[in-house]
Structures are given as structure tokens and as C-alpha cells.
Amino acid sequence: EAGVTQFPSHSVIEKGQTVTLRCDPISGHDNLYWYRRVMGKEIKFLLHFVKESKQDESGMPNNRFLAERTGGTYSTLKVQPAELEDSGVYFCASSQNSGKNSPLHFGNGTRLTVT
Amino acid sequence: AQSVAQPEDQVNVAEGNPLTVKCTYSVSGNPYLFWYVQYPNRGLQFLLKYITGDNLVKGSYGFEAEFNKSQTSFHLKKPSALVSDSALYFCAVRDITGANNLFFGTGTRLTVIP
């Protein structure tokens, strides 16, 4: 089966610009997560979708970040306007069920650089 | 509050020697514990997990980890390191009674020296 795919793999934008990251989860996985790793720090949770609904968005840093999952398939994460501190690697992950003993399947990440 | 600590940013080990990557955690309730590995330019790959039962869990590529409740630790181990094990390793925890998201450590870069 195809894994979690993320696009683009890299993005370099200027401060104030807008960027949209995309994640395609594994087919049939209802749960979709976004995480972010800022250089050298821990991987931090951003939000969790169950199908098209936001189950938990407690990790979203501020209202410059908007995540959507229309139709419960792929998801987008938009940053508008981007700031320097938004630089990092954004990971998407999916799982088939919401059980807490289920491991997440991660994509390769999108490396975002804001200059 | 949930948190994970990986005290070593970097671990170097000679090929063929045993390796240990340390992890301690903090949760309010009981933990589910996970190890992930990230190879260069790749995503995180699941290695192993502790849910319940035997404190020693075995995972992919010959790795194992030991859950120690009294020390709140979940150290990753392998009896004989390979050069191909060189990668970034992340420990993660979920609180059984808490939110569904994973809490990760800062990662440990393992370098196996030929």
C-alpha cells in the first residue's frame, strides 16, 4: 500500500508570504495528524482530524495556521502570513483507528524555510 | 502534563558493540510508549511499542526496549550495532487517559562507527 505522502518536500518562502502544505494519508485511514519539528527540538503536535472533523487542535500555534480536510481524505495546512519562527519540518501522520495503542504512519515531511 | 526526555543529543557506538538510547517520560496516568527512527530525508518509521504486559518489547531491525515503571524509563537497545542503524531516534508517549496525540522527545542522533 502507498504510504503517507506529503507535498512539497521543501518550500522556501519569504516572511509575509503564504504557503500551503498537503498531506495524503494512507487510504482508509480516518485519523490524520499534523506535527512540526523546529530545528533541534522535539516534534510537536499541531492537530488531529477524524475524517473531516477536527478532533483536537490544541497544538496549533496561532491563527496564522489553518488546517482543512474536506471530504475526509487529504489535508492541507496553510500558513498565512508566514513568519521566521514557522521554519521547520512539518510531518503528517495517519492511523486507521483512534486507539491509543496504534502507532502512527508518518510521511517524509515538508521542510519549510521562511526567510 | 505529558513529556519525554532524551538526555543525549548524540550517541556514538562502534559497529558490533551494544547500543543504548535513553528515554524517560512523564505522564499523569499509565503510558503507552513508542520508538520511532528517522533516516535521512525520510519520515519517521515505527520501531516498537510498549502497551502492557512484558516489560521487554522487541521490534524491527533487532531493536528492543525495556519499560521500567519505577524509573519512568523506556530505553532503546540493540545487542550489536550496525552502520546502517545510524539515524535519528525519537521516543514518544501517550497517556492512556489523556489526549490522543503523541508527545515526542527531542531526538537522539545515533552514529555507528565502522
Interface residues (C-beta under 8 A of the other chain):
Chain A: G3 V4 Q6 Y33 Y35 G40 K41 E42 I43 K44 F45 H48 Q55 D56 S58 G59 F91 A93 S98 K100 N101 P103 L104 H105 F106 G107 N108 G109
Chain B: V4 D9 Y32 F34 Y36 N41 R42 G43 L44 Q45 F46 K49 I51 F90 A92 R94 I96 A99 N100 N101 L102 F103 F104 G105 T106 G107
